[in-house]
């Protein structure tokens, strides 16, 4: 799992059946200073989120298990972060 921020929304005009009606967001990983790092990636999620929301992203094969039935995805938002405390 990794910490990321929502940087956009993905809208599909055509898609395969498992993605019909699925919410997709563009996320970018953030570092310990909460600064963006790396490339943005498309993530499936259970609810619409706002740009700038901090989220937890599950990646790789385990990401598809966040949905029932499983989706053919390799990145999924599995939680919205309410607070971040750094020491």
C-alpha positions as a Python dict, from the first residue, in 0.01 Angstrom:
ca = {
    (1, 'X'): (0, 0, 0),
    (2, 'X'): (105, 356, -54),
    (3, 'X'): (-4, 709, 26),
    (4, 'X'): (-124, 921, -267),
    (5, 'X'): (-332, 1224, -360),
    (6, 'X'): (-616, 1238, -609),
    (7, 'X'): (-506, 1458, -899),
    (8, 'X'): (-795, 1401, -1139),
    (9, 'X'): (-1086, 1191, -1261),
    (10, 'X'): (-1089, 951, -1555),
    (11, 'X'): (-1398, 936, -1777),
    (12, 'X'): (-1436, 645, -2019),
    (13, 'X'): (-1643, 696, -2334),
    (14, 'X'): (-1607, 326, -2423),
    (15, 'X'): (-1503, 39, -2198),
    (16, 'X'): (-1520, -334, -2138),
    (17, 'X'): (-1816, -452, -1927),
    (18, 'X'): (-1639, -477, -1588),
    (19, 'X'): (-1559, -102, -1603),
    (20, 'X'): (-1911, 12, -1697),
    (21, 'X'): (-2014, 261, -1426),
    (22, 'X'): (-1686, 217, -1236),
    (23, 'X'): (-1535, 527, -1073),
    (24, 'X'): (-1174, 589, -1179),
    (25, 'X'): (-939, 853, -1042),
    (26, 'X'): (-591, 965, -1135),
    (27, 'X'): (-361, 954, -830),
    (28, 'X'): (0, 1053, -763),
    (29, 'X'): (217, 912, -483),
    (30, 'X'): (326, 1154, -210),
    (31, 'X'): (644, 1146, 0),
    (32, 'X'): (699, 1209, 373),
    (33, 'X'): (679, 1586, 310),
    (34, 'X'): (342, 1525, 137),
    (35, 'X'): (495, 1638, -193),
    (36, 'X'): (402, 1462, -520),
    (37, 'X'): (650, 1211, -658),
    (38, 'X'): (662, 974, -952),
    (39, 'X'): (411, 928, -1230),
    (40, 'X'): (34, 956, -1194),
    (41, 'X'): (-167, 633, -1226),
    (42, 'X'): (-530, 537, -1281),
    (43, 'X'): (-700, 378, -980),
    (44, 'X'): (-1043, 223, -943),
    (45, 'X'): (-1240, 320, -633),
    (46, 'X'): (-1572, 270, -456),
    (47, 'X'): (-1673, 639, -429),
    (48, 'X'): (-1614, 968, -606),
    (49, 'X'): (-1336, 1168, -438),
    (50, 'X'): (-1223, 1528, -475),
    (51, 'X'): (-901, 1647, -628),
    (52, 'X'): (-646, 1690, -348),
    (53, 'X'): (-790, 1416, -123),
    (54, 'X'): (-523, 1199, 39),
    (55, 'X'): (-588, 827, -15),
    (56, 'X'): (-442, 481, 43),
    (57, 'X'): (-371, 294, -281),
    (58, 'X'): (-325, -82, -310),
    (59, 'X'): (-119, -189, -610),
    (60, 'X'): (-37, -507, -802),
    (61, 'X'): (-251, -821, -812),
    (62, 'X'): (-406, -755, -469),
    (63, 'X'): (-581, -441, -598),
    (64, 'X'): (-846, -642, -784),
    (65, 'X'): (-958, -801, -455),
    (66, 'X'): (-1095, -465, -333),
    (67, 'X'): (-1410, -523, -539),
    (68, 'X'): (-1678, -790, -554),
    (69, 'X'): (-1669, -928, -812),
    (70, 'X'): (-1297, -857, -865),
    (71, 'X'): (-1208, -601, -1133),
    (72, 'X'): (-921, -636, -1381),
    (73, 'X'): (-715, -356, -1218),
    (74, 'X'): (-363, -325, -1079),
    (75, 'X'): (-428, -13, -866),
    (76, 'X'): (-725, 56, -638),
    (77, 'X'): (-803, 325, -383),
    (78, 'X'): (-893, 135, -67),
    (79, 'X'): (-930, 423, 181),
    (80, 'X'): (-958, 798, 222),
    (81, 'X'): (-710, 957, 468),
    (82, 'X'): (-866, 1194, 722),
    (83, 'X'): (-549, 1301, 905),
    (84, 'X'): (-174, 1256, 871),
    (85, 'X'): (53, 1290, 1175),
    (86, 'X'): (429, 1308, 1120),
    (87, 'X'): (695, 1319, 1390),
}
